[in-house]
Amino acid sequence: MEWPCWVSRFLSACKNYALCIMNYALNNPPDYRNDTVLPLPMEVRADAWAVDAACSGNPGPMEYQAIDLQTGTRVFHFGPMKGTNNIGEFLAIVHALALMQQQGLLDKAIYSDSYNAILWVNKRKCKTKLERTPETEPLYQIILRAERWLNTHSWRNPIIKWETQKWGEVPADFGRK
């Protein structure tokens, strides 16, 4: 899918901003923790991944990613493709769970700032109201695959609500606000 040039420039600028923030954190680790290079609050587990999604419009170009809270590095990134922020948040958690299981990381936590996505994952169903059209069909196929994975696998990785009001933006945030 090809986006209008202004969308491409906007997404590129956001990615560059996020990379600058991450580079700063990696080069200036906190002095109050020795288990992470990120300035995390003490109550946040460093042995975890943080996930987040971003969407320009609703629906619009949607993407999601995960950041390792120990190293500050990006674990995965997907998109953009047409969708909604809630769908991206849901898929990010499922992607993290599947990848953690594949890598044998069975106790590593996942932080998400999306109450809806955590609820959807726990119910093993994406409750989106996004209209199913030929344009959104590729995303619906990914959602079906994610739901199938949830319904055929079990996990013990804690999925923890990121408390934005208390801790600031989740480290996987795209920095577009």
Residue pairs with C-beta under 8 A, 6 or more apart in sequence:
1 81
1 82
3 11
3 61
3 80
7 56
7 61
10 56
11 56
11 61
11 63
11 80
14 54
14 174
14 175
14 176
15 174
17 175
18 173
18 174
18 175
21 175
22 67
22 72
22 73
22 74
25 37
25 38
25 39
25 72
26 37
26 71
26 72
29 36
29 37
29 38
30 36
30 37
30 38
30 39
30 40
32 42
33 40
33 42
33 46
35 46
35 47
35 70
36 46
36 69
36 70
36 71
36 72
37 70
37 71
37 72
38 46
38 69
38 72
38 171
40 46
40 69
40 167
40 171
41 166
41 167
44 69
44 111
44 167
45 69
45 109
45 160
46 69
46 70
47 69
47 70
47 107
47 108
47 109
48 69
48 108
48 109
48 110
48 111
48 160
49 66
49 67
49 68
49 69
49 75
49 96
49 100
49 108
49 109
49 110
49 111
49 172
50 66
50 67
50 69
50 110
50 111
50 112
50 162
50 170
50 171
50 172
51 64
51 65
51 66
51 67
51 89
51 92
51 93
51 95
51 96
51 110
51 111
51 112
51 170
51 172
52 64
52 65
52 89
52 92
52 112
52 113
52 170
52 172
52 173
52 174
53 62
53 63
53 64
53 85
53 86
53 87
53 88
53 89
53 91
53 92
53 114
54 62
54 63
54 64
54 85
54 88
54 174
54 176
55 61
55 62
55 63
55 83
55 84
55 85
55 88
56 80
56 176
58 84
58 85
59 82
59 83
59 84
59 130
59 136
60 82
60 83
61 79
61 80
61 81
61 82
62 79
62 80
62 81
62 82
62 83
62 84
62 85
62 87
62 88
62 139
63 77
63 78
63 79
63 80
63 81
63 88
63 174
64 77
64 78
64 79
64 88
64 89
64 91
64 92
64 95
65 74
65 75
65 76
65 77
65 78
65 92
65 172
65 174
66 74
66 75
66 76
66 92
66 95
66 96
66 99
66 110
66 172
67 73
67 74
67 75
67 171
67 172
68 74
68 75
69 111
69 171
72 171
75 96
75 99
76 95
76 96
76 99
78 91
78 92
78 95
79 88
81 138
81 139
82 135
82 136
82 139
83 130
83 136
83 139
84 128
84 130
85 114
86 114
86 116
86 117
86 120
86 128
87 126
87 128
87 130
87 139
87 143
89 112
89 113
89 114
89 116
89 117
90 114
90 116
90 117
90 120
90 121
90 126
90 128
90 143
90 146
91 142
91 143
91 146
92 112
92 117
92 172
93 110
93 112
93 117
93 118
93 121
93 159
94 121
94 146
94 149
94 150
95 146
96 110
96 157
97 110
97 121
97 149
97 150
97 153
97 155
97 157
97 159
98 149
98 153
100 106
100 108
100 110
100 155
100 157
101 153
101 155
105 157
106 155
106 156
106 157
107 156
107 157
108 157
109 157
109 158
109 159
109 160
110 157
110 158
110 159
110 160
111 160
111 161
111 162
111 170
112 118
112 159
112 160
112 161
112 162
112 170
113 161
113 162
113 164
113 169
113 170
113 173
115 161
116 127
118 159
118 161
120 126
120 127
121 150
121 159
122 159
124 147
124 150
124 151
125 147
125 150
126 143
126 146
126 147
128 143
130 136
130 139
132 140
162 170
164 170
169 175
169 177
